[in-house]
Amino acid sequence: MKKIITVLLIMCLALMMCSCGKEPEEPKEPDFMENYWGESQKKVTGKAGDDYAYAADDVILYEGPVNGVVSEIYYGFVDGKLVSGDVRYATGEDDFTLEKCIALFGEISAELTARYGAELDTGRIDGYKEIDTTAKDYEEHKTDEDKYQIYYHILSYIREWNDGTSYVKLSLDYSSNRVNMLLHVEKVPEPAS
């Protein structure tokens, strides 16, 4: 009996010594808002609350502030599991001018780069500007400041990231008589085996 106890004690000591040098793993940052890919709708509403504006099998919509701006927050589900999220910034609220939208786009871009790393190389102008040379007012406004080119549907801002777990796209444009700023985040599909 003493031998068995001695062997067990030695095994416990060996296990403790092996784990002493390891640093504890840092918890993974959430994939979208406070949630992780694959979580159920019940778990998402448990974190975000039951005060949603709309819910269906494939989407839950909340309204609330994101980056200090009133926003619509969409959670997308497939087979009951979280796979995507969108933040549609309510840029038409109060005195939210195009200049403020451009500044906010820059702030959010910096936050996303800090979190997801370098942007995807897309070949866009300055890495994130898309020009529509077929726009009705292109010739008249092609040399204007960005805010005017955005207003005349000539210029869009688009930045993208992919950290292997999440694909992220931030866009800013002007259509339907309003400034549109959208953050889209989706789970990167796992490679086929």
N, C-alpha and C positions, 0 to 999 in steps of 0.2 A: 504494500500500500504506500509505504514511504517513497518507493521508487517512482510510482505513478504520480504522486504529488510533486516530487522533485522534477520530473520530466515536464509536467504541466507548468510549473513555475518557470522553468528555463525557457519553454516555448513562449510564455507570456512576456518574459523579459526580452526575448529576442524580437518579438513583434513590436514591443514598445520602442526598442532601440532603433528598429528599422524605420519607424514612423516619426521619430524625433527630428530628423533632419529635413523632412519635407515641409514645405510651406503649404498652408491651407489654400485650396483653390478659391479664387475670387468668384463670386456669383456672376453669372452671365447677365449682361444688360438685356432688358426686355426687347423683343423684336418690334413691337408697335405699341406705342403708349406704354402701359404697364403690363402688357401681355406678351405671351410667347406663342410662336407658331404651334399649331396643333391643339391649343386649348379649346375647350368646349364653350358654347354660348353661355352656359350657366356660369362657368368660371369667369368669362369676360364681364358679364353683367354683375357678378359678385364683386369685381374690382371697380367697374365703372358706375355701378348703381342701376337701379330699376327705373330711373327717370329718363328713359330714352324717348326720342321723338317718333321712331318707327322701328318695327322689328318684323322680320320674316325668317324663313328657314335659312336663307343665304346672306342676309345682311341685317345689321343693327345700326341705327343712326342716332347719334347723340348730338346735342348742340352745346357748345361751351367755349371758353377761351383757350387758345393755343398760341403760344408766343405773344400773348397779350392782345390777341385779336379774336373776336367772336368768330367761331368756326363751326362747320358741320364736320363731324367725325364719323366715318363709316368703317365698320368692321365687316370684312367679307369672309364667308364660311363655305367650305365644300365638305359634304358629308358630316356636317356638324363640327368641323374643326376650323380654327382660325387660319386663314391662308393669305389675307391681305388687309390693308388698311389705307384709308384716304383721309386727308384733311383738306377740306375746301374752305379756304380763308374767305370770310365775308368782307371783301375789300370795298364794298360799296357803303359800308357803315360809316356814320359820322363824317369826319373830315379826312378820310383815308385817301389821300391824293396818290397819283401815280408815282410821285417822287418817294412817298413813304412806302409804297409797295416795292419799289426797286431797292430801297434801303433794307426793308425786311427780307427780301429775297437774298440779299448779300449776307445778312446776319444768319439766316437759316442755312444757307450754303456753307458758311464757315462751321456751324455746329455739326452739320452732316459730314463734312470733310474730317473734322476732329473725331467723329464716331466711326465712320466707315472707311476712312483712308482716302487715297487719291481718287479723283473723279475718273470715270471711264473716258478713254480717248475716243471721241466721236467725230473728230474732224470739223467740228463747228467753228465759226469765227470766234476768236478769243476763247475757244473751248466750250462756249455755252450759247452763242447767239446764232439764231436761224433767221435768215433773210428770205422773204418771199418777193422775188423780183417780178412776180405776176400780179402783185397787189395793185388795185385800181389806182392808188395815189403814189405808187413807187417812184416814178420819175420826179414828181414835184417835191417829195419829202425824203428822198434817199440820202441826203446829206444832213438831215435834221438830227437833233439830239435823240438819244435812245427813247426818252419818254414820248416824244412825238411820233417816232417810228412805231413804237408799240401801239400808240393810240390809232394810227392810221393802218393798222393790221400788216405792217411791213416786217416788224421785228418781234420775235419771241425769244424768251430766255428759257433754256432747258439745261439742267444739270443732272447727271446720272452717276450712281455708285453701285457697286456690287461687291459685298464682302464674302461671298461664297454661301452665305445663309440667307441674306436679304438683298433684293434688287430695289433700289430707291431712285425715284425720279421727282424732281422739283421743277415745276414749270410756271411761267408767267406770260400772259398774253392779254390781248384785248379783243373781245368778241361779244356779240349779243348786247352791245351797249354797256359793257361793264369790264372791269379789270378782273381777270381770272388768275388766281394763284392756287395751285394744287400740289400737294405732297402725296405721292403714291408710294406705298411700300408693299412688297409682296415676297412671299417665301420663294426662294430659289429651289426649283425642283431638284430632287436628288437624282444623281446619275443612274441610268438604267444599268442593271448588272448583267 
